[in-house]
Amino acid sequence: MYDQSEGRVILNKGGNPREAFNRLVRDKNYVISMLRSGGGHAVTPVTVHMGSKVSADSDSMSPDATPVSWDPAIPRYRTIEIYDNNFPGRRRFIGIDWELNEFCYDREDSPTEVRPDYTGKPIYTLPLSIWRNSRTRPRIIEDSLEILYEIVAGDANVEHEDASGNKWGWDADGRFKEAYPEAKTLFLMDGLEEQTKSALFFPPPGTVPAVTRIRGGGGEYCFHADQGSVMVQLHANSTKGATDTINLETDTKDKLCGFQLTPQASLTNVRACIGTEFSTTETATFDLSQMDLVGKEVFSVALVDGVRAIEVRNTAAQALTYDLKVNAVDYGAGIGGNRYFGQVTVPAGATQTIALADWPQNANLRADTDLDNDGTPDSTAFIDALPSPELHITRTGSQVNVSWDHVPGTTLMTSPDLINWTPVGGVVLKGSQASYSTTIQKSGGEVYFQLF
Ligand SMILES: [Ca+2]
């Protein structure tokens, strides 16, 4: 996640126990993160010790042992004394083998355990400030308010290329290359499988990549770009071996305002989101879902400068339809929530502007359609918001039945605790009605539903 050794962000590239130790010698305002295949653990440093208790008959170190004072004759070991909230009231220690530049830590504290749970290179120090300051949006670096970053997650590899042909990412053969001058990257970790799942990519300030290629593995992927108050997102089911091309769009101030997508092969069930703050008290996210995109044709969505509107372009020779949901909040007026507008159609080859026509109520959209792309709209229509659907839930014993008037663009979500929500599969549609049935496995268990 954060610069370990070379002044850049890095997390899955091995780690550097010596660097982590040296950083803690100077400053304890860090959280220590350790990783192993399939998971990680975070602990708080208390102090550092030069040296470690080493058993007499072996040169291995014992991370749980109480360290002795530094013995200059045995300069090989260092120890980080930590607080581990899995072991309240216990002194705990991470051992570092200075020669091998490796660490070890026993998570289980089991006397019978032969090998430590956490060992090798992947130990990191992350500034406490990452946790201490509030977070309201997916933003990683504190001063990144106006810094553009991009990330691709899921079953796809990404490659960014600048106007000079410099590249960062995975090439067509799946080889990782990092030759994009002045770009910064922040790798995210997913186990220790020696393969990067995702990385935040920061192009040089004031620039966007000339092109971003997403090579699909056949499963779902998500592309996300963020700058200041603007966020764009794409969710797609990739075509194995096909390359989807993204070109970010910028406004007159060179700030992110949207993106173009050109899929190599046709894509179904695509979702695009674009969100922004119109002012410090007004935010809106336009959520376009259920789109079928034609291969090699351009779909684009962008914010329109200075007004509460987006522009959608469809270069295909067939109409584009999508289900539109708008999540808008006016904090000053105290009004906010989801509005569903059902299916919207962009004719073949047309550009359409969708404006929030009655802010802050947002019960009404204005759609201006420019059929021939000459910059002058050829038709105007108003789209009313659909009534928000109500859930009807009945429960008999462990059997739960949920039904509602189906509104395009809505997703049934479920939660065991009102905190973690997941989409529900297996919803049955009958005309304008939708229903879902499930059985609660745990006796006395609770389950919650909402439409989103
Ligand atoms: Ca026109």
Residues whose N, C-alpha, C, O or C-beta is under 5 A from the ligand:
A	BS01	CA	D370 L371 D372 N373 D374 G375 T376 P377 D378
